[in-house]
Amino acid sequence: MKRNIISALVLLAVMLVAACNSTQSLQEYYIDNSENPNFISLDVPTSILNLEESDLDETQKEAYQSLRKLNLLAFKKTSTNEAEYTAEKAKVSAILKDKNYKELMKLNSEFGKGVIKYLGEDDAIDEVVIYGSSDDKGFALIRVLGNDMNPAHLMQLMQAIQSADYDEDALGDIGKFLKG
């Protein structure tokens, strides 16, 4: 009897430790920080891209139709929130180290460093995550959600988006953050 109680207590302790060590999902991170005043949060429908499907080739149309929406979350670093910036950046890095996220490419520019990762299969991506940080400005996370997105088609769509006439004002605070 005593042995069963001890075994049950040890099992309970192991379960509690395992539950505490589980990494937060990116979706949970977005939700938890959407009301935090240090963050700017925005859900963007693909219609904001203002792409006329008639101007797209077949590959670009297929990529555009596979998109559902974009979630943007940015941490604006200031002189008063440096400690929180460091802590939040560490949380995001821990989330993106999850083995389910596959790295597509690393980014390194004069503006900062970043990475593009995805969830899903190589030819049927369900989520692309773009993460970039700058020790001067803060960091931004962009989740591109879709259905069976093809990475090669997405690259062609990105070229079409760059030449599109999208409404920068519709991005609000995120647009200001990204501009500087």
Stockholm file with secondary structure:
# STOCKHOLM 1.0

chainA/1-180         MKRNIISALVLLAVMLVAACNSTQSLQEYYIDNSENPNFISLDVPTSILNLEESDLDETQKEAYQSLRKLNLLAFKKTSTNEAEYTAEKAKVSAILKDKNYKELMKLNSEFGKGVIKYLGEDDAIDEVVIYGSSDDKGFALIRVLGNDMNPAHLMQLMQAIQSADYDEDALGDIGKFLKG
#=GR chainA/1-180 SS CHHHHHHHHHHHHHHHHHHHHCCCCHHHHHHHHTTCTTEEEEEEEGGGGCCCGGGSCHHHHHHHHHEEEEEEEEEECCTTCHHHHHHHHHHHHHHHTSTTSEEEEEEEETTEEEEEEEEEETTEEEEEEEEEEETTTEEEEEEEEEEEECHHHHHHHHHHHHTSCCCGGGGTHHHHHHHC
#=GC SS_cons         CHHHHHHHHHHHHHHHHHHHHCCCCHHHHHHHHTTCTTEEEEEEEGGGGCCCGGGSCHHHHHHHHHEEEEEEEEEECCTTCHHHHHHHHHHHHHHHTSTTSEEEEEEEETTEEEEEEEEEETTEEEEEEEEEEETTTEEEEEEEEEEEECHHHHHHHHHHHHTSCCCGGGGTHHHHHHHC
//
